[in-house]
Amino acid sequence: MRVERQWWNGERSARARRDVYIRTDGEHWEVEAQAGGDAGRSTVHQCPGRQSAEILAQAWMGGPSRWQQVAR
């Protein structure tokens, strides 16, 4: 699967860092919410399509914050 979009919360310390990823292989879609950097914990959910993946990613990021999209 390739990363379609990625956001992070702007926190540089591994403990406070949060990332949200949307991935696809062109047919299947998934969203991952990661806490604590690469060594932290994560949750992955399968989605039926791009639109539902976008909705879930936005929900995981919550309200107004410093989330930034990572360029790919």
C-alpha positions as CSV (number, residue, x, y, z in Angstrom):
1,M,0.0,0.0,0.0
2,R,1.2,3.5,-0.7
3,V,0.6,6.5,1.5
4,E,-1.9,8.8,-0.2
5,R,-1.9,11.5,2.5
6,Q,-0.2,12.1,5.9
7,W,-0.7,14.6,8.6
8,W,1.2,15.2,11.9
9,N,0.4,17.3,14.9
10,G,3.6,19.5,14.8
11,E,5.0,18.0,18.0
12,R,8.7,17.2,17.7
13,S,9.1,15.0,20.8
14,A,8.3,11.3,20.1
15,R,6.1,11.1,23.2
16,A,3.8,13.9,22.0
17,R,3.9,13.2,18.3
18,R,0.7,12.1,16.5
19,D,0.4,11.0,12.8
20,V,-2.6,10.1,10.7
21,Y,-2.1,8.3,7.4
22,I,-4.4,7.4,4.5
23,R,-3.1,4.5,2.4
24,T,-4.4,2.7,-0.7
25,D,-3.3,0.0,-3.1
26,G,-5.8,1.5,-5.7
27,E,-8.6,-0.9,-4.6
28,H,-8.5,-1.0,-0.8
29,W,-8.3,2.0,1.6
30,E,-7.1,2.2,5.2
31,V,-6.5,4.9,7.8
32,E,-3.8,4.7,10.5
33,A,-3.6,6.8,13.6
34,Q,-0.2,6.6,15.2
35,A,0.8,8.0,18.6
36,G,4.4,8.3,19.9
37,G,6.3,8.3,16.7
38,D,7.6,5.2,14.9
39,A,8.1,3.3,18.1
40,G,4.7,4.2,19.5
41,R,1.3,2.5,19.1
42,S,-1.1,2.7,16.2
43,T,-4.6,1.8,15.1
44,V,-5.5,0.9,11.6
45,H,-9.1,0.8,10.1
46,Q,-10.1,-0.4,6.7
47,C,-12.4,1.9,4.8
48,P,-14.7,1.2,1.8
49,G,-13.4,4.1,-0.3
50,R,-11.5,7.4,-0.4
51,Q,-14.3,9.5,0.9
52,S,-14.8,7.4,4.1
53,A,-11.0,7.4,4.6
54,E,-10.9,11.2,4.5
55,I,-13.9,11.5,6.9
56,L,-12.2,9.1,9.4
57,A,-8.8,10.8,9.1
58,Q,-10.5,14.2,9.8
59,A,-12.4,12.8,12.8
60,W,-9.2,11.4,14.3
61,M,-7.5,14.7,14.0
62,G,-10.3,16.3,15.9
63,G,-11.1,20.0,16.0
64,P,-8.8,23.1,15.5
65,S,-5.2,22.3,16.1
66,R,-1.8,22.5,14.5
67,W,-2.1,19.5,12.3
68,Q,0.0,19.8,9.1
69,Q,-0.1,17.8,5.9
70,V,3.2,16.2,5.1
71,A,4.3,16.6,1.5
72,R,4.8,13.5,-0.5
